Amino acid sequence: MKKTNFKHYAGIIALCTVLLASACSNGSNNTAASDNAAGVETVSTDQQTETAAVAATELSMDELVTFDDEDYNTEWSEDSSTKIVFNGTSASVTGAGAAAGEGGSVSITETGTYVLSGTVNDGQLTVNAPDGTVHLVLNGVELHDNDSAPLYIVEAGKVVMTLQEGTENNLSDGTNYVYADTAAEEPNAALYSKADLTINGTGKLTVEGNFNNGINSRDDLKLVSGTIAVKAADDGVLGKDRVAALEGATLTVEAGGDGVKATNAEEEGKGIIAIGGGTFNITSGNDALQAETSMLVNGGMFSLLTGGGSVNGKTHVEERGGWGGGGGQAAPDPASTAAGTDTAAVEEEESASAKALKAGTDVQVGGGTFKIDSADDSVHSNGNLTIAGGELALTSGDDGIHADTAVTIAGGKIIITKSYEGIEGSVITLAGGEATVTASDDGVNVGGGNDGSSVNGRAGQNTITDGTHMLTITGGTHYVNATGDGLDSNGSIAMSGGTVTVSGPTNAGNGSLDYDGTFEMTGGYLIAAGSSGMVQSTSDTSTQQSVLMTFPQALEAGTMVRLEDNDGNAIATVAPAKTFQSIMISSPDLKQGGTYTIYSGGSSTGTATNGLYEGGEYTGGTKVVSFEITSAVTWVNESGVTTAQSGMGMGRGGGGGRPMRGQGGQPPADGTVPEAAPQGTTDTGTLQ
């Protein structure tokens, strides 16, 4: 019989190199001036933005994995194949290259094609053919071994396993092993291979790893096609050097440990997961997809549940109502200082990882559809992380997206419905795509250090490992709903394009914008609504104008705010999702010398996206204030433009925006800068 070869797949994604070029410097050679009080190096905006661009990497399927003709070969014939039939406690072999043993066991010692069928109750199929390729055709076979791997590939140039069309095949082991190699504790999986292993075909394979792992290849594991279901006491699917999958593969994993992993961290260019497509349904006690080095996902459909889901995420200090009222330093955990604390148990709990996508150096997503519910970070890299495409629905018990070094969002659609920190990295670049972020702490957090570190006993708070931290926004549409700070940078922020809307926080201990250096605003649209106690605006050295309005009292969530020019044209119409007392609006439509009016309340017939309205008619609003823009940042309250006194309106790093605190380090009682002479009146009107 002949079966059709599958088409070769070559997927290459060109990620952030081009997209980030617009974020690179203009050639400035400015150097660091000084360290500020917070210990963050003051580096020029151009230098920091360039750092973000250089940090991004570019991966491709062709660079990470090679599929050759043998990987796609599903052809076989009766005349040229060896037929192996299992019959309970015995087996028969018709053809060359294999021999039957006791209890139904069979050994293959030569290259060639072998067609397997029937059932063995307690026996093992071994492959030990050092030279060339062994082609195994699973044609309705069920293998079980009570104390070892029912299919053990000891040595081969390569093994290609074809799941014959229309067949169901099963491999299972017992709960205790007698190791063939005691020193190495091998084999340790129901399907164990010490050679490169490729699975193709259109049939079905079910693997039950009752002792330890399900499928374990000590070299490459390639899933070209077929329906594969794995249930394992520990890890589901392992490929030491790499795990690669194409669009024809359907993989379902239920694992007590990790779902799919590549484990080689010692050799360069290995320890890789590369996925060009396919369907993946993974339920794991620990990580769902874990690569020791690089992970590339260019397509596919993913349903990933780790650690029982986000409901099992760790409780952070802010969520327990710790020190600082939702954003400050945490109080020491009494349990950690009490006598008799089990240190080993604490370390074991801290080391447990239940992330969905995780890699040691790089994670790159160029496509695919993801539904993730993770007890730990949903997407995590110990190095760099880039999302350039795909649709990601993330529900996280910790961070939604986290990289210890650089995060780049260059495309795709991201919805984070639950997280501690929404998007976190030492350097973050938002260059494109759509992101909707909901966070119980900071929405976008430019911090540093690694995800397991802590500061002053505060679980989940990262340390700062270097002096350069930068949030760069050049494109895309991004919405942040945060309980902590909305956009938070331990360095500076630069925005030259895109649209960003921030709703929250509601408590005075956080701000919708929070940065330590400067916030250079040169383009794009930014609306940030939240509390007024720690309010910051963009820097006064920005080339694009901003307006920061502070209301005399907090307004209810959903209250509409509209900013118009003197001709009645809308600059922005927005209804924040949370209670707010301040709102900052920056738009290319704001001009020096222009007169503008702010209205509150009313309604709009326009189309709303995350509270930001486009088009339609606005009616019923109450005029709050009219004012003239005369500087890069115009501070306004209901009486008109406010004149900042000495030190007010300055950022913590000297860059501008945050009002000076009152005595004892507290903000002024009303959370606003001093008022100037009244310049506005209040009335109601109907506007177009």
Phi, psi and omega in degrees: 000150178238145177237147184289136175292146175277146180295145176292149179240128174226105183249124178234128173246127172268111191269247201269355185302312181287315182298326182277350181301325179292343181266356184283171186286165178265015178100006179297139178250026179298145178246170181299137182269309184194171174263136179272182185295335182278356180084016179257126181296133178273106182244148181300151179303319181298316180296317182292320178295321178296322177303318180297320182290317182294329184292336183289151179239168179229123180240154174218155178301319182297328180282330187269332185208147178241125173255122179254182184301322182297328181295333181262354186286119175242006184282143172199161179221155179299322187290325187255009183247155171264131184259126178240121181241123178265141183222070176075271182248011180215171179211150176240143181237126177242108183123183186262162170095354182218155179219141179274145178237202183285149173066014180095005177286150180222139176243132176254126185236003179225155174293160181144188180249131183232127181255121188251136176209165178092191187228139171237133186280321181205083183201178187221136169261120178247147176239121178220079183227088191301328186252130173088192187252136173253126180254112178257123177254112178273107189245052183086066184233145178226115183242131177226137175229129185290327188227022176195184179287127177293336175230111187236112178265103185282316180198141176188158172295315176196150173240126174251121182251118180257126175269107187298138180306132176080005182251156172243132185230145187223138173231133180210153179232178177269188183265355177225141183244150163251107189292137171289325176238099186293320183297318181270353184054054180235149353285165180224022181214156180297324172241107187238127183227131173262011177232168174302136183231128176240136176243127177221190182100182182239006178278196184236142176231127175247128182237127177243110177261084185284336180276309184211269185259164179273288177242131181221115173251129180278000174234234179270145171235120182240126178252101182275315182195175181106165178252117187236126177239127184233132173235126187221144176295324177243248184278145183280298186227125180233140167228113187302308183279318178194153168240125181231144181218148178241176191295342180279354186269139171236119185235125175242128184229133170235108189229140175288332177255235178277151180282298179227133182210151172241126198250355187278104179257356186269328186255136181296139178078015179230181186072041192245144165244125180228117185236120178264348181168186181115181180236130186227118176241106189234126171241118186224149174288327178246220184294146177279304177235120186224119179245133179294330179241270188250148174228127175237126174237117184248000180173175179115173177240129188231128170237109190236126177234120183236142175058026182083001176098178185297336179297341179261011178294156181290149178274125180269162183301317180300323182285342176269357182079045182284194182302152172088359176064030175111017175188355183269194181291144182276147170287147177301143179284117181304326182295330183282342181253353181291148178296141176087011179295135180279094184300318181299319180295322179295315180297320179297319180294320181291330184277345180296134182236124179229056180270161181270299173250126184214135177215157184279330182237313184216136167241130180224122179245117179249353180182177180112163177241125188236132169238109189237132172230105189236141176288334180245199180305143178282315176230125189218137171226137172284353176236252183254154182219128180229132172242116183244356181187180179094174176236121185238118173253111190242130172234115191235143172277353175223237181279145175289305179228125184220135169225138178293333181250274188237136171247130176233123173253107185248351181182185179086181179233123184237127174234112177256105185274339179206134177193167170275285166264134183289296177233124186223137176190167177288328173225131180232132175236123174255100187252350182179188178077188178233132179225129173241118190238126172242126185222142175279346171236238184280142179285302174238119188235112173268100181238231178180183179080191181246160194295344181264359184279168178214157178236123178053036177080006182274107183298135174086352180273128185272150175275164177262119186263342177212178187264001184248110177228133188213133168252117181243128180239115181241346182185178180091176178236122189225133179236132182235127174241104189236144171275325173271215178292146178285290171252117187234120177233127173283002172233242183239173177229139174226129180231126181234355181189176180087180178230127180231129176237129181240130175237117183108163010275177176255343181267152186286350182276357180227170179222153177295332171236136180211112180217157184256341182253257178230161172233096181272114181255113181239353180179168181093181182239128181226126174231124182227114182241136179184203179290168184249353186295326182236035190291139173232150173248188171287168182287151182284358174266003181293151178269348175252140184282150176226151175237130176240114182257129174246123181274155182293335175213165181294142177257148182292153175303140180087356177290128184279139173235133181230131175248124183238155171274183186292343179264005179085010178277139182285127169274318178200141172230119188215145175236093182303147184280349182232161172306138183212153176236346177227153176213130177248132181233126174232129185211146174298343181280350177279131185234145174299136180084353180281154177253136186224158181228139176251131175243152174231155182078195180082192182211164181223144175267007181287176178270125184255134172232113182052042176084356180258122188262145174232135177069194178076184182247134179257129181222157169079009182281157176256126179292128180261312185195148169244147186200166177247140177272122180234002181209174182297325178234121179250115178270130187226143164229191186294344180268348180131203180289134178263144179256113182291135175279179183305126178088348181272152183079011180259142176284166183297330178265015179086009187266341176119150168120315188265130179297150177295139180284159178277195182300144176073016177078012181262151177290161175308153187304322182266000176073015183234164173281164182300151181276147171263187178298141180303135178234358186231164175237169181241127173207180177243155181199168175246124188237153176262000000 
